Every structure is written in C-alpha cells, then in structure tokens.
Amino acid sequence: MTLAEDLLQRARAACAIVTTAESCTGGMVAAAITDVPGSSVVFERGFVTYSNAAKREMLEVQEETLEAHGAVSEEVAREMAEGARQAAKADIAVAISGIAGPGGSEHKPEGRVCYAVATASSISSETIDHGALGRANVRAAATQHALKLLRDALPNG
C-alpha cells in the first residue's frame, strides 16, 4: 500500500475531508492523493499558492507574517494550513513552503521546507532540511513528508 493509499484509507475511516496548501511542491501532494481511485470521497480541493499574493488572497496569510518571517517559515506554513482548512471546509490540512532550489541563502538553504498540519483543534509545524538534493528530489521528499504528516495525524483505524 502506498503512503497516499494509507492516508486515504484512514481519512475514509475517520470520515475526514483532507486538503492541501502547497508552495514549493506546486500541487504534487494533491496529485499524489488524487492518483488514488476513490480519492474524491475525502479530497475535494487543494491550493497551490506559489506567490505571496496567492498566499494572502487564497489562504488569508497575513502580510505582517510574510514580512516578519518570510514565505519559508513555520509561521507562514501554519497560516497556510489553517487558511486552507477553513477555505476548503476540511477536517485536516497540510501546508508546505520551502526552497526546492537551485539556490537558497545562508539563513534559508536549498532543501529547507516548512510544514504545518491544521485540524479544528490544533496546528502543528516543523522545519525539515532535506539538503541540496536538487529541485526534483527536494520536491519529491517534501511531497512524501507531507503525505506522511497527513496520514499520521489521522486515526489508525
């Protein structure tokens, strides 16, 4: 069973609607979910918010948060996740914002990805430095990690 299949099985068992808010992955998490037949039972929509303007307009990320912390931050990921959860009327949302590469900086290196998971009762976040694996590999690693976060936040039933 793939990670996406396990996630969807858990979401179906919990009667949970799942959504995504993606930046550096550009919709890859939503694509992995919708690759599974029957995913429409638990996944209605996802958000690709590559620009700061899209994050503000679609997910209600605050300009102040973007200015204070930058798009690649747990603070922004948390606002993305909660904004997506509310906009999609979902039970659980995952958000991903990172630097896939090439490039980066001393403070935000290539491969750094911030994640957040929002439910009605909590929001958690974390930062993973996947390393300078190259753009495609960072995006693939971020996609798998986001799927795992969603799956692990759902009951194992």
N, C-alpha and C positions, 0 to 999 in steps of 0.2 A: 504494500500500500504506500502510495506517495504521501508526502507531507500535506499537500493540498487535499488529497482524498481523506486523510485522517482528520484534518481541520473541518472539512465539510461534514463528515460523519458526526463529529462532536457537536457542531453547530446545529445540525438537524435534530440530534437527540435532545439538545437544550432548547430547541425552538428559538434559536438566536439568529437575528439578522446581523450580518457582518458587512463592514465597509472598509475602504482603504483611502488614505490620503498620501499621495506619492509625489515626491520631487525627483530625486536623482534616479529612481527606478523607472520613471516615466510610464507607469502603467503595468509593469511586469508582474507585480503582485496580483493585481486584478486579473491579468491574463492567465496566470497560473491557476487562480481559483476558477475562472470560467472555462478553463480547458477541461474541467471535470464535468461529465454529463450530470445533469440534475442540479447544478450549482445555483440555478435561479431560485430554488426554494429558499436559500439563505443569503444570497447576494443579489441585490437589486442595482447597485451603482457604486462607482468609485470615483475618486477625484485625482486628476493629475494637475498639480499646481506647481509648475516649474519656475515661474517668476514670483517675485514678492507681491506684485499686483494681484496675481491669481490667488495667492495665499490669503491676501486681505479680502478680496472680493468674494471668493467662493467659500472660504473657511472661517472668515472673520478673525484671522490672525491680526493682532494689534500692531499698528505701525511702530508704537513705542517698543514693543517686544523685539521687532525686527531691528530697529535702530540700536537698541541696547545690547542685543546678544548675537545678531546676525541670523541668517536663514538656517545655517547649520548649527543648531543649538537644541538642547533638550527643551528649553523654554518654548521655542517655536514649534518643535515637534509635538509638545503637549497641547498647544493651542490648535494645531492642525488636527490632531486626533479628536479632540472634543468638538471642534467645528464640524468635522466630517460626520461624527456620530450624530450630532444634532441635525445637520442638514439632510442626512440620509434616513433619519428616524430609525437608526440602527441600535442594536444592543451592545455592539462592540466595534471598535475601530482601531486600526493600526495606522501610524504615520511614520514616514521615512523621509529624512532630509540629510543629504550628505555631499561629499566631494568624491565623485567617481573618478575624476581625472580626465586627461592628464593635468597635472598642476597641483595646486594647493599652496599652503603657506606654512611657515614655521608654527603658527598657532592652530591652523586647521589644515593638517596634511591630507594628501591624497589617500583615500581609503577610509577616512573618518565618516561615520554615519551615525546620526542620532535617530532614535526610535522612541515612539510612545504608543501606549495602548490605553484607550479610554473605554470605560463602561459607565453605566449610570451611577455607580457608587465609588469609582476610583479612577485615577490616572497614574500610570507608572511610566518612567522613562529611563533610558540608558544610552550610553555612547559606546560604540564599538570601533576600534581602529582595526579595520580589516587589512591594512597595509597597502602599499603601492603595487597592487596586483594587475593593474591595467584596467581601463574603463569597463570592459565587458565582464571581467571577473569580479570587480567590486560590485557591479550592479547585480550579478548573479548571486553573490554571497549575501548582499543586502536583501534580495528577494527571499532567499531561503530563511534568513534570520527572521524577517517579518512574518512569514508564514508560521514559523515555529512559535513566535511570540503570541500570535493569534490562537494557535492550537492550544498552547499551554495555558492560556487564560480562560479556556472553556473547560467545563467539567468533563472528566474522562468517563463518559457513560456510553 
